[in-house]
Amino acid sequence: MKENNVLPYDGEAILFYDNSADFDWAAVTGTLIDTIPWRAETAQLFGRELAVPRLTAWFGDAAYSYSGILHRPAPFPEIVERLRKRAEVLSGASFNAVLLNLCRTGRDSVGWHSDHEAGLGECPTIASLSLGGTRRFQLRHRQTRETITLELRTGDWLVMAGWTQRFWVHQVPKTASPIDPRVNLTFRRMIPV
């Protein structure tokens, strides 16, 4: 995977477009938007309750919690299971969970964070699929503050592995530009803690 790494050091983030004939990305996007049981959530951050600026859903073998939000175990819907299998083929990793985000407009966003929870292990591999509207995705090194900016479009996979979650944070910033809804699926392997 290292030959296409978008990170200059301290991790691996492999970006590639999936043009597989097995998926009609427009149809998959519509199905996910229309059939996933999306949740509007409130997070606990710095002692305050804040509305999460996007909709979310969780499927997997284990519960998942962050910022005071608890997602209970839930079976993969058929379309998400197909995408999980594709993520495993492309990344060479095994996944038992997925977090989905729906950014309805450019005002929805994902703030700076890393996926560095105990339940993901020391060096997790996370396969992230973007569908729908093209959005800016940024990675910033925790120490050097170097920032990498990508434009993620429908069918783009970003596989983050190695030390990425320890040394880099990432975000999907707000935009004032008119934009189609964006669905993002982040496949991961949860381990008992």
Secondary structure, DSSP 8 states (H G I E B T S, - for coil): -GGGBS-SSSSEEEEEE---TT--HHHHHHHHHHHS--EEEEEEETTEEEEEEEEEEEEESS-EEETTEEE--B---HHHHHHHHHHHHHHS---SEEEEEEE-STT--EEEE----GGG-SS--EEEEEEES-EEEEEEETTT--EEEEEE-TTEEEEEETTHHHHEEEEE---SS----EEEEEEE-----
